Amino acid sequence: MYTHLVPKRILNKGDEIPCIGFGTFGSDSVPPASVAEAVKKAIYAGYRHLDCASVYGNEKNIGYVLKELFESGFLERKDLWITSKVWNDMHDYVEESCRQSLADLQIDYLDLYLVHWPFPNYHPPECDVTARSPNAKPFIHENYIKTWRQMERLVDNGLVKNIGTSNMTIPKLNLLLKDAKIKPACNEMELHPHFQQPELFKFCLKNNIQPIAYCPLGSPGRPERDRTPDDTVDLEDEVLISIAERLKITPAEVALKWAIQRGQIPIPFSINHFLENLFAATSFDLTAKDMIDISKIDKNCRLIKGQVFLWKENQSWEDLWDLNGEIVS
Ligand SMILES: NC(=O)c1ccc[n+]([C@@H]2O[C@H](COP(=O)([O-])OP(=O)(O)OC[C@H]3O[C@@H](n4cnc5c(N)ncnc54)[C@H](OP(=O)(O)O)[C@@H]3O)[C@@H](O)[C@H]2O)c1
């Protein structure tokens, strides 16, 4: 039981969040019941932070596990940090979506609720990257703020303790920070040694927004549709391998420890390696030199490009990420 060894981070309203979470997206290949079984084992092992989302299609299965664990007396609701997210087709129905997640997970509040993507453009699960929503729109701040006001109401009426964003950029966050009554506590973003997003990462820390790192291992099990020939493989990086050999651990453990020491909260998904990953959060330290060496292996290699959110013909996925510092419309 490693629970008491897992460090915590303090969010902008004072809540404490465990510095490693358990991802629950089965990447279209791990069925919902198997993800739920992994969640159960992970909680028994000591994980106390779950990263859920309605679109992962397994909140009901995870809910059965949570109910069983709470009823068994193994732990109480207050001992777990549970995140969920509103999907793109529900930006106008945030409370309905949140209540559905709560019902499915069989809990009466969420610790953190995120707007999963800043675009309201629905696409069906498991669709190809060429799929486009017929009503696709760009990011429109006025619309996003309408969604955010609904998020704020969830906090006001006690359904959710903290709210946050995901897949945002600096210009989008600047607008949100200007108009939000409740500032985002976290931004969930792709972060791994080959994709370090240094500007956005620093921006988040400066504005008291905790970065949560998805694909912290470079998502080796991601669906085929999210693979391109130019993608690099974090876990085969020579710098990670040489640090791992010196410390007699694995490159994955090095990547996770780097994430935690840098200040982001990794949420690795794992059926087979979850103990190893928890070990990385609770033992050994990387040296200052290791941290510098890893900072130099950034390859700006975004894996989750988000093509399905594009809203016009002949666009490229870079348009989603405001690379010139301005929102592309
Ligand atoms: N907000 C968003 O838009 C967004 C987007 C993507 C993901 N997420 C969240 O982030 C979580 C993590 O992302 P991800 O699952 O794509 O990527 P990931 O955590 O980087 O990679 C998971 C894969 O790595 C393998 N793995 C785990 N630990 C390992 C280890 N120690 N050594 C070798 N392989 C290991 C797993 O295999 P085994 O199962 O065999 O261990 C699995 O195939 C998701 O589950 C989801 O909760 C959020």
The ligand as a MOL file (V3000), in Angstrom:
LIG
                    3D

  0  0  0     0  0            999 V3000
M  V30 BEGIN CTAB
M  V30 COUNTS 48 52 0 0 0
M  V30 BEGIN ATOM
M  V30 1 N -7.8470 15.1100 -21.8800 0
M  V30 2 C -7.6380 14.4420 -22.9920 0
M  V30 3 O -7.9900 14.8960 -24.1090 0
M  V30 4 C -6.9490 13.1260 -22.9490 0
M  V30 5 C -6.3950 12.5830 -24.1350 0
M  V30 6 C -5.7490 11.3490 -24.0620 0
M  V30 7 C -5.6440 10.6830 -22.8340 0
M  V30 8 N -6.2070 11.2220 -21.6960 0 CHG=1
M  V30 9 C -6.1000 10.5500 -20.3760 0
M  V30 10 O -4.7300 10.2220 -20.1690 0
M  V30 11 C -4.5990 8.8370 -19.8540 0
M  V30 12 C -3.2470 8.3230 -20.2960 0
M  V30 13 O -3.0720 8.4630 -21.7070 0
M  V30 14 P -2.7850 7.2120 -22.6480 0
M  V30 15 O -3.4300 6.0310 -22.0600 0
M  V30 16 O -3.1400 7.5980 -24.0240 0 CHG=-1
M  V30 17 O -1.1950 7.1390 -22.6450 0
M  V30 18 P -0.0780 6.5830 -21.6430 0
M  V30 19 O -0.5810 6.5480 -20.2580 0
M  V30 20 O 1.1380 7.3770 -21.9670 0
M  V30 21 O 0.1720 5.1170 -22.2010 0
M  V30 22 C -0.6020 4.0120 -21.8300 0
M  V30 23 C 0.0220 2.7870 -22.4830 0
M  V30 24 O 1.3260 2.6150 -21.9430 0
M  V30 25 C 1.5050 1.2890 -21.4710 0
M  V30 26 N 2.2460 1.3820 -20.2080 0
M  V30 27 C 1.8100 1.8580 -19.0290 0
M  V30 28 N 2.7770 1.8150 -18.1100 0
M  V30 29 C 3.8630 1.2940 -18.7280 0
M  V30 30 C 5.1680 0.9940 -18.2990 0
M  V30 31 N 5.5480 1.2210 -17.0330 0
M  V30 32 N 6.0230 0.4440 -19.2050 0
M  V30 33 C 5.6400 0.2030 -20.4830 0
M  V30 34 N 4.4070 0.4740 -20.9440 0
M  V30 35 C 3.5390 1.0070 -20.0720 0
M  V30 36 C 0.1270 0.7540 -21.2390 0
M  V30 37 O 0.1660 -0.6480 -21.4450 0
M  V30 38 P -0.3360 -1.7080 -20.3240 0
M  V30 39 O -1.8130 -1.4880 -20.2210 0
M  V30 40 O 0.0490 -3.0010 -20.9360 0
M  V30 41 O 0.3620 -1.4150 -19.0250 0
M  V30 42 C -0.7030 1.4840 -22.2650 0
M  V30 43 O -0.6790 0.7950 -23.4940 0
M  V30 44 C -5.7990 8.2050 -20.5560 0
M  V30 45 O -6.1060 6.9240 -20.0560 0
M  V30 46 C -6.8760 9.2300 -20.2610 0
M  V30 47 O -7.3640 9.0630 -18.9390 0
M  V30 48 C -6.8300 12.4440 -21.7490 0
M  V30 END ATOM
M  V30 BEGIN BOND
M  V30 1 1 1 2
M  V30 2 2 2 3
M  V30 3 1 2 4
M  V30 4 1 4 5
M  V30 5 2 4 48
M  V30 6 2 5 6
M  V30 7 1 6 7
M  V30 8 2 7 8
M  V30 9 1 8 9
M  V30 10 1 8 48
M  V30 11 1 9 10
M  V30 12 1 9 46
M  V30 13 1 10 11
M  V30 14 1 11 12
M  V30 15 1 11 44
M  V30 16 1 12 13
M  V30 17 1 13 14
M  V30 18 2 14 15
M  V30 19 1 14 16
M  V30 20 1 14 17
M  V30 21 1 17 18
M  V30 22 2 18 19
M  V30 23 1 18 20
M  V30 24 1 18 21
M  V30 25 1 21 22
M  V30 26 1 22 23
M  V30 27 1 23 24
M  V30 28 1 23 42
M  V30 29 1 24 25
M  V30 30 1 25 26
M  V30 31 1 25 36
M  V30 32 1 26 27
M  V30 33 1 26 35
M  V30 34 2 27 28
M  V30 35 1 28 29
M  V30 36 1 29 30
M  V30 37 2 29 35
M  V30 38 1 30 31
M  V30 39 2 30 32
M  V30 40 1 32 33
M  V30 41 2 33 34
M  V30 42 1 34 35
M  V30 43 1 36 37
M  V30 44 1 36 42
M  V30 45 1 37 38
M  V30 46 2 38 39
M  V30 47 1 38 40
M  V30 48 1 38 41
M  V30 49 1 42 43
M  V30 50 1 44 45
M  V30 51 1 44 46
M  V30 52 1 46 47
M  V30 END BOND
M  V30 END CTAB
M  END
